[in-house]
Amino acid sequence: MAELEKLERDFRLFSQFNGKASPLYGRLALSIADDPELMTLLHAAPEQQQIPVLLFAAMHDLLLRGDGAELAAFYPNLSSSVPDGDPFPVFRRVALANLSALQATIASRNTQTNEVGRCAYFLPVFGIVADEVGPLAQLDVGASAGLNLYWPSYAYRYKDGRSVGAGSTVELSCSTRGEPPIPQTMPKLSHAIGLDMSPIDVRDDEAVRWLEACVWPDQEGRFQRLVSAIEIARKSPPDLRQGDAVANVGALVEEVSAFGHPLVTTSWILSYLTEEQQRAFVAALDDAATRHDLSWVVAEAPAQTPGLPIPGDEQITVISLVTWRSGERSVRRLATAHPHGSWLNWESPTP
């Protein structure tokens, strides 16, 4: 059980580092840090999940259910006209009126995201690989609801004037620096599988609502992208497998290889593994590559993934391409990026 002093510090740090990205949550976090009764709601969760964003997501989930209308008025994604004034007294009132529901959510849920904006920094790398090997067969590790498997169905607008795809309800906008090799046409995806410890079924309204609840309400565009991507996925639900990244990746690489060049993708998932597990994940890919040429697109923070063969020591997202050809592994660091794909700083010479 996290001590109140730690929870207070966590809420203050959240406000300090995230108040600009989410003014609503930043303001609420400062007030919650002075309210032991609200902070102790997090004691319903396992200690590693006793974090500010879990409390915020639990409340957001409550509002998405249709409860707490007076608080929903302060949420930009739920209200067309956000009132002036301090939202905390209303937040507190709604929280205390719904203690049992919030505690049940906090006790049973983990924060989970499926950020489709990341496809904007993946696309140039997919183009590089497809130009070399042809149709791609993707295995997305840490797939959540599998929405990043639908990247060919999205439209991309890079702020250097280049675009790929059209007519999609999901349009991803990404500013660029350097010379990223934006493909002129959409690379061909022949097959796709997602792997996750707790995959989300896009046909399950409650599970989808939780995914939406984990998006910060100030980020209206991000919230709407998620809703639209879910609508696309529901027309033809993804092939998701429940399993462990290390234990199951090898067999699934073998499976997708029957459909095209196997392409593994990871984005902000391997940092949740220990360094030993990270090395075991790479070893599993090394083993798979003794039977098939293989490519792996990595979007992780090197400082948090010392077990990966990725150059650098940054805390930010680094995009790298690891390839195995005839069993030989090669690593190319390509770019840095915003974790949600809003900008891409290309470092590598354009192929």
C-alpha positions as CSV (number, residue, x, y, z in Angstrom):
1,M,0.0,0.0,0.0
2,A,1.5,3.3,-1.1
3,E,1.9,5.8,1.8
4,L,0.0,9.0,1.6
5,E,3.2,11.0,1.4
6,K,4.1,9.1,-1.8
7,L,0.7,9.6,-3.3
8,E,0.8,13.3,-2.5
9,R,4.2,13.6,-4.2
10,D,3.0,11.6,-7.2
11,F,0.0,13.9,-7.7
12,R,2.1,17.0,-7.4
13,L,4.7,15.7,-9.8
14,F,1.9,14.7,-12.2
15,S,0.6,18.3,-12.1
16,Q,4.1,19.7,-12.6
17,F,5.0,17.6,-15.6
18,N,1.6,17.1,-17.3
19,G,-0.3,20.2,-16.5
20,K,0.4,21.8,-19.9
21,A,-0.7,18.7,-21.8
22,S,-3.8,18.3,-19.6
23,P,-4.8,21.6,-17.8
24,L,-7.9,19.9,-16.3
25,Y,-5.9,16.9,-14.8
26,G,-3.1,19.2,-13.8
27,R,-5.4,21.4,-11.8
28,L,-7.3,18.5,-10.3
29,A,-4.0,16.7,-9.3
30,L,-2.8,19.7,-7.2
31,S,-6.1,19.7,-5.3
32,I,-6.2,15.9,-4.8
33,A,-2.7,16.1,-3.4
34,D,-4.2,18.0,-0.4
35,D,-7.1,15.5,0.0
36,P,-6.1,12.2,1.7
37,E,-9.7,10.9,1.4
38,L,-9.5,11.0,-2.4
39,M,-6.0,9.8,-2.6
40,T,-6.7,6.7,-0.6
41,L,-9.2,5.6,-3.3
42,L,-6.1,4.3,-5.0
43,H,-5.4,1.8,-2.2
44,A,-8.0,-0.4,-3.9
45,A,-5.5,-1.1,-6.7
46,P,-2.3,-3.2,-6.6
47,E,0.6,-1.0,-5.4
48,Q,2.2,-0.6,-8.8
49,Q,-1.1,0.7,-10.2
50,Q,-1.6,3.3,-7.4
51,I,-0.9,6.2,-9.8
52,P,-2.8,9.4,-10.5
53,V,-3.9,8.4,-14.0
54,L,-5.8,5.4,-12.7
55,L,-7.9,7.6,-10.5
56,F,-8.5,10.0,-13.4
57,A,-9.4,7.2,-15.8
58,A,-11.8,5.6,-13.3
59,M,-13.6,9.0,-13.0
60,H,-13.6,9.5,-16.7
61,D,-15.1,6.0,-17.1
62,L,-17.9,6.9,-14.7
63,L,-18.7,10.0,-16.7
64,L,-18.6,8.1,-20.0
65,R,-21.3,5.8,-18.4
66,G,-23.5,8.8,-18.1
67,D,-23.1,9.5,-14.4
68,G,-21.8,12.7,-12.8
69,A,-23.2,15.1,-15.4
70,E,-22.2,18.2,-13.4
71,L,-18.6,17.1,-13.6
72,A,-18.8,16.1,-17.2
73,A,-19.5,19.7,-18.0
74,F,-15.8,20.4,-17.2
75,Y,-14.5,17.8,-19.6
76,P,-13.7,19.2,-23.0
77,N,-14.4,16.0,-24.8
78,L,-17.8,15.6,-23.2
79,S,-19.0,19.2,-23.1
80,S,-19.4,21.8,-25.9
81,S,-19.0,24.7,-23.4
82,V,-16.7,24.2,-20.4
83,P,-17.6,26.5,-17.5
84,D,-15.2,28.8,-15.8
85,G,-14.2,28.1,-12.2
86,D,-12.5,25.4,-10.2
87,P,-13.6,21.8,-11.2
88,F,-12.3,20.3,-8.0
89,P,-15.2,20.8,-5.7
90,V,-17.5,19.1,-8.2
91,F,-14.9,16.3,-8.8
92,R,-14.8,15.7,-5.1
93,R,-18.6,15.7,-4.7
94,V,-19.1,13.3,-7.6
95,A,-16.3,11.0,-6.3
96,L,-17.7,10.8,-2.8
97,A,-21.2,10.1,-4.2
98,N,-19.8,7.2,-6.3
99,L,-17.2,5.7,-4.0
100,S,-18.2,2.1,-4.5
101,A,-18.2,2.3,-8.3
102,L,-14.8,4.1,-8.4
103,Q,-13.2,1.6,-6.0
104,A,-14.5,-1.3,-8.0
105,T,-13.0,0.2,-11.2
106,I,-9.7,1.0,-9.6
107,A,-9.5,-2.5,-8.1
108,S,-10.2,-4.3,-11.4
109,R,-8.6,-2.1,-14.1
110,N,-5.1,-1.2,-15.3
111,T,-4.4,1.9,-17.3
112,Q,-4.2,0.9,-21.0
113,T,-3.8,2.9,-24.2
114,N,-4.0,2.2,-27.9
115,E,-2.6,5.3,-29.5
116,V,-3.3,5.2,-33.2
117,G,-1.2,8.4,-33.7
118,R,1.9,6.3,-33.5
119,C,1.1,4.9,-36.9
120,A,2.3,8.3,-38.3
121,Y,5.9,7.6,-37.2
122,F,5.7,3.9,-38.2
123,L,4.5,4.5,-41.8
124,P,7.9,5.8,-43.2
125,V,9.7,2.8,-41.7
126,F,7.0,0.4,-43.1
127,G,7.7,2.0,-46.5
128,I,11.4,1.3,-46.2
129,V,10.8,-2.3,-45.4
130,A,8.1,-2.8,-48.0
131,D,10.3,-1.3,-50.7
132,E,12.9,-3.9,-49.9
133,V,10.9,-7.1,-49.2
134,G,7.3,-6.6,-50.6
135,P,4.1,-7.3,-48.8
136,L,4.3,-7.1,-45.0
137,A,2.8,-9.5,-42.4
138,Q,2.7,-7.6,-39.1
139,L,2.8,-8.9,-35.5
140,D,2.1,-6.0,-33.1
141,V,3.3,-6.8,-29.6
142,G,1.4,-5.0,-26.9
143,A,-1.5,-4.5,-29.3
144,S,-4.2,-3.6,-26.8
145,A,-7.4,-3.4,-29.0
146,G,-5.3,-3.9,-32.2
147,L,-6.1,-0.5,-33.6
148,N,-2.5,0.0,-34.9
149,L,-3.0,-3.0,-37.2
150,Y,-5.4,-0.8,-39.3
151,W,-2.7,1.7,-40.3
152,P,-3.5,1.1,-44.1
153,S,-7.0,2.3,-43.4
154,Y,-5.9,5.7,-42.0
155,A,-5.1,8.9,-43.8
156,Y,-1.8,10.7,-43.0
157,R,-1.0,14.4,-43.3
158,Y,2.6,15.3,-42.8
159,K,3.1,19.0,-42.2
160,D,5.9,19.2,-44.8
161,G,3.0,19.0,-47.4
162,R,3.1,15.3,-48.1
163,S,0.2,13.0,-47.5
164,V,-0.7,9.3,-47.8
165,G,-4.2,7.8,-48.0
166,A,-7.5,9.6,-48.3
167,G,-11.2,9.3,-47.4
168,S,-10.6,7.9,-43.9
169,T,-12.5,8.9,-40.8
170,V,-9.1,8.7,-39.0
171,E,-6.7,11.4,-40.2
172,L,-3.3,11.5,-38.5
173,S,-1.3,14.8,-38.6
174,C,2.4,14.8,-37.9
175,S,5.0,17.6,-38.2
176,T,8.4,16.6,-39.4
177,R,12.1,17.6,-39.3
178,G,14.8,16.1,-41.4
179,E,13.9,14.1,-44.5
180,P,11.6,11.2,-43.5
181,P,11.0,8.9,-46.5
182,I,7.2,9.3,-46.6
183,P,6.0,6.6,-49.0
184,Q,4.1,7.8,-52.1
185,T,1.6,5.0,-51.9
186,M,0.4,2.9,-49.0
187,P,2.7,-0.1,-48.3
188,K,0.9,-3.5,-48.7
189,L,-0.1,-5.3,-45.5
190,S,-1.0,-8.9,-46.3
191,H,-1.8,-10.1,-42.8
192,A,-1.8,-8.8,-39.2
193,I,-1.9,-10.3,-35.7
194,G,-1.9,-8.5,-32.4
195,L,-0.4,-10.0,-29.1
196,D,-1.3,-8.6,-25.7
197,M,-1.4,-9.9,-22.1
198,S,-5.0,-8.4,-21.8
199,P,-6.3,-7.8,-25.3
200,I,-9.4,-5.6,-25.7
201,D,-12.3,-6.8,-27.8
202,V,-13.5,-3.9,-29.9
203,R,-17.0,-5.5,-29.8
204,D,-17.1,-5.2,-26.0
205,D,-18.7,-1.9,-25.1
206,E,-17.4,-1.9,-21.6
207,A,-13.9,-2.7,-22.5
208,V,-13.9,0.0,-25.3
209,R,-15.3,2.5,-22.8
210,W,-12.3,1.8,-20.5
211,L,-9.9,2.4,-23.4
212,E,-11.6,5.7,-24.1
213,A,-11.5,6.6,-20.4
214,C,-7.7,6.3,-20.4
215,V,-7.4,9.2,-22.9
216,W,-7.0,12.6,-21.2
217,P,-10.2,14.6,-21.8
218,D,-8.3,17.8,-22.8
219,Q,-7.0,16.0,-25.9
220,E,-10.2,16.1,-27.9
221,G,-8.6,15.2,-31.2
222,R,-6.9,12.2,-29.7
223,F,-10.1,11.0,-28.1
224,Q,-12.1,11.4,-31.4
225,R,-9.3,9.5,-33.3
226,L,-9.7,6.6,-30.9
227,V,-13.5,6.6,-31.3
228,S,-13.2,6.6,-35.1
229,A,-10.5,3.9,-35.2
230,I,-12.7,1.7,-33.0
231,E,-15.5,2.1,-35.5
232,I,-13.2,1.0,-38.3
233,A,-12.0,-2.0,-36.3
234,R,-15.6,-3.1,-35.5
235,K,-16.4,-3.6,-39.2
236,S,-13.7,-6.3,-39.3
237,P,-12.4,-7.1,-35.8
238,P,-8.6,-7.7,-35.5
239,D,-7.0,-11.1,-34.9
240,L,-5.8,-10.6,-31.3
241,R,-4.0,-13.3,-29.3
242,Q,-3.7,-13.3,-25.5
243,G,-0.2,-14.1,-24.4
244,D,3.2,-13.1,-23.2
245,A,5.6,-11.0,-25.3
246,V,8.7,-13.3,-24.6
247,A,7.0,-16.7,-24.6
248,N,4.7,-16.2,-27.6
249,V,6.5,-13.9,-30.0
250,G,8.5,-16.7,-31.8
251,A,5.5,-18.9,-32.6
252,L,3.5,-15.9,-33.9
253,V,6.4,-14.7,-36.1
254,E,6.3,-18.2,-37.6
255,E,2.6,-17.9,-38.2
256,V,2.6,-14.5,-39.9
257,S,5.6,-15.5,-42.1
258,A,3.2,-17.7,-44.1
259,F,1.5,-14.5,-45.4
260,G,4.5,-12.2,-46.2
261,H,7.6,-10.7,-44.7
262,P,7.3,-10.9,-40.9
263,L,7.3,-7.4,-39.4
264,V,7.3,-7.1,-35.6
265,T,6.3,-3.8,-34.1
266,T,6.6,-2.6,-30.5
267,S,5.8,0.9,-29.2
268,W,6.2,1.8,-25.5
269,I,5.6,-1.7,-24.3
270,L,9.0,-3.3,-23.7
271,S,9.8,-0.7,-21.0
272,Y,7.3,-2.7,-18.8
273,L,9.6,-5.7,-19.0
274,T,12.7,-6.2,-16.9
275,E,16.1,-5.9,-18.6
276,E,16.4,-9.7,-18.4
277,Q,13.0,-10.1,-20.1
278,Q,14.0,-7.5,-22.8
279,R,17.1,-9.5,-23.6
280,A,15.0,-12.7,-23.7
281,F,12.6,-11.0,-26.2
282,V,15.5,-10.1,-28.5
283,A,16.8,-13.6,-28.2
284,A,13.4,-15.0,-29.2
285,L,13.6,-12.8,-32.4
286,D,17.2,-13.9,-33.0
287,D,15.9,-17.5,-32.9
288,A,13.0,-16.8,-35.2
289,A,15.4,-15.1,-37.7
290,T,17.3,-18.4,-38.1
291,R,14.3,-19.6,-40.1
292,H,12.9,-16.5,-41.7
293,D,14.2,-13.0,-42.7
294,L,12.6,-10.7,-40.2
295,S,12.2,-6.9,-39.5
296,W,11.4,-5.2,-36.2
297,V,10.3,-1.6,-35.9
298,V,11.0,-0.3,-32.4
299,A,9.5,2.8,-30.8
300,E,10.9,2.8,-27.2
301,A,12.9,5.0,-24.9
302,P,16.4,3.6,-24.7
303,A,16.9,4.7,-21.1
304,Q,14.0,2.4,-20.1
305,T,15.0,-0.5,-22.4
306,P,18.7,-1.3,-21.7
307,G,18.1,-4.9,-22.8
308,L,17.4,-3.9,-26.4
309,P,20.1,-3.3,-29.0
310,I,19.0,0.3,-29.6
311,P,21.6,3.1,-29.6
312,G,21.1,6.0,-27.2
313,D,20.2,6.7,-23.6
314,E,17.3,9.1,-24.0
315,Q,14.0,9.0,-22.1
316,I,12.2,10.1,-25.3
317,T,10.8,7.9,-28.1
318,V,13.5,6.6,-30.4
319,I,12.5,4.9,-33.7
320,S,14.8,2.2,-34.8
321,L,14.7,-0.6,-37.4
322,V,16.2,-4.0,-36.6
323,T,16.5,-6.4,-39.5
324,W,17.7,-10.0,-39.8
325,R,18.8,-11.1,-43.3
326,S,20.1,-14.6,-43.7
327,G,20.4,-14.8,-39.9
328,E,22.5,-11.6,-39.6
329,R,21.2,-8.9,-37.3
330,S,21.5,-5.2,-38.2
331,V,20.3,-2.2,-36.2
332,R,19.6,1.3,-37.6
333,R,18.5,4.2,-35.4
334,L,16.2,6.3,-37.6
335,A,14.4,9.1,-35.7
336,T,13.1,10.5,-32.5
337,A,9.3,11.2,-32.1
338,H,6.6,12.4,-29.9
339,P,5.2,9.3,-28.0
340,H,1.8,9.9,-29.6
341,G,3.1,10.6,-33.1
342,S,2.4,14.4,-33.3
343,W,6.0,15.0,-34.5
344,L,8.8,13.1,-36.1
345,N,12.5,14.2,-36.2
346,W,14.2,12.0,-38.8
347,E,17.9,11.5,-38.2
348,S,18.9,8.8,-40.7
349,P,19.9,9.6,-44.3
350,T,16.9,9.0,-46.6
351,P,17.4,5.6,-48.3
